Amino acid sequence: MLALNRRRLLQSLASTALAGSGISSQSQALYPAKPVRVVVPFSPGGTADVIVRPLTEKLSLLLGQPLLADYTAGAGGTLAAARVAAAAPDGYTLLLASTGGMATGPHVTKVVYDPVNSFSAISQVASSQYVLVVPVNSPINNLAELLQQARAKPGGLSYGTPGVGSLGHLAGELLKSRAGVDIVHVPYKGQSPMNVDLFGGRLDMAIAGLGGTAPAINAGRLRAIAVTGAVRSQSMPKVATMAELGIAGFEASVFWGLCAPAGTPPEIIARLNAAARSLVQMPEVQSYWIGQGQEPVSGTPAQFSALIQREFERWRSVVKAANINE
């Protein structure tokens, strides 16, 4: 009888603890029991869809419930991040976390969340680079010639980016700082209008997402000068990195991953992390992402959280030094 009463007491204490957390052991065991919303910090049809479509499709199969893309564009990705930070920590609202909303945007736009402490990191899934390009009829053939012209005529060259505070903008400011050159920044509202001026020869160069620029490079409409990652891109391995070409320590890449609101139960985070890592290992996903200029990446929640922290701190100094603000 004493053993039975002791067992009942322990069961009661366990039930009370779970009730206090707001999530029952049964709901965790059944997770997910309904569709999961993935808040996407961009508009439909853009580069983010290269990540979103296979991610939602394959994770829906792995988790046994639909993952629904909820597009929330604006303010460099910070609007989407703010929505998820304020959502219930039950695993049913996730963020497609990227550099804009988590590492660069908070230094340019005032935000109501902490990129690290307001979220539970799940896993990185991919990384993408930017590429420095010039029009195909440009007299500039390589980075050495570009820097030579920039130094000979300070302020005489212009570079376009998809917008103020974009990673392309920050990569340009980092290049200017590391190489000691003065090149005029010309921001656009997205990559499409920038490409119009770039193809027309009204821009000397641009720093744009590799995924959206690769088709024009492959078609011979643009000349690739350098990629911005720490290593060469698998989708364009013949193009050297900035660091290889003499800009020591240069790196500017976009990370893609999944985050949940802070306080999401660790069992749910572990379930989502396992599914995300399985997704990244799928050959069809890897070949598709590489073909679109993305690099498949996976890891633990702790590794992704550490990456977000590092990138947040790294870009803070670049934004401050360049005095970038909206």
Stockholm file with secondary structure:
# STOCKHOLM 1.0

chainA/1-326         MLALNRRRLLQSLASTALAGSGISSQSQALYPAKPVRVVVPFSPGGTADVIVRPLTEKLSLLLGQPLLADYTAGAGGTLAAARVAAAAPDGYTLLLASTGGMATGPHVTKVVYDPVNSFSAISQVASSQYVLVVPVNSPINNLAELLQQARAKPGGLSYGTPGVGSLGHLAGELLKSRAGVDIVHVPYKGQSPMNVDLFGGRLDMAIAGLGGTAPAINAGRLRAIAVTGAVRSQSMPKVATMAELGIAGFEASVFWGLCAPAGTPPEIIARLNAAARSLVQMPEVQSYWIGQGQEPVSGTPAQFSALIQREFERWRSVVKAANINE
#=GR chainA/1-326 SS CHHHHHHHHHHHHHHHHHHHHTSCHHHHHHCCSSCEEEEESSCTTSTHHHHHHHHHHHHHHHHTSCEEEEECCCGGGHHHHHHHHTSCSSSSEEEEEEHIIIIIHHHHSCCSSCTTTTEEEEEEEEEEEEEEEEETTCSCCSHHHHHHHHHHSTTCCEEEESSTTSHHHHHHHHHHHHHTCCCEEEECSSHHHHHHHHHTTSSSEEEEEHHHHHHHHHTTSEEEEEECSSSCCTTSTTSCBTTTTTCTTCCCEEEEEEEEETTCCHHHHHHHHHHHHHHHTCHHHHHHHHHTTEEECCCCHHHHHHHHHHHHHHHHHHHHHHTCCC
#=GC SS_cons         CHHHHHHHHHHHHHHHHHHHHTSCHHHHHHCCSSCEEEEESSCTTSTHHHHHHHHHHHHHHHHTSCEEEEECCCGGGHHHHHHHHTSCSSSSEEEEEEHIIIIIHHHHSCCSSCTTTTEEEEEEEEEEEEEEEEETTCSCCSHHHHHHHHHHSTTCCEEEESSTTSHHHHHHHHHHHHHTCCCEEEECSSHHHHHHHHHTTSSSEEEEEHHHHHHHHHTTSEEEEEECSSSCCTTSTTSCBTTTTTCTTCCCEEEEEEEEETTCCHHHHHHHHHHHHHHHTCHHHHHHHHHTTEEECCCCHHHHHHHHHHHHHHHHHHHHHHTCCC
//
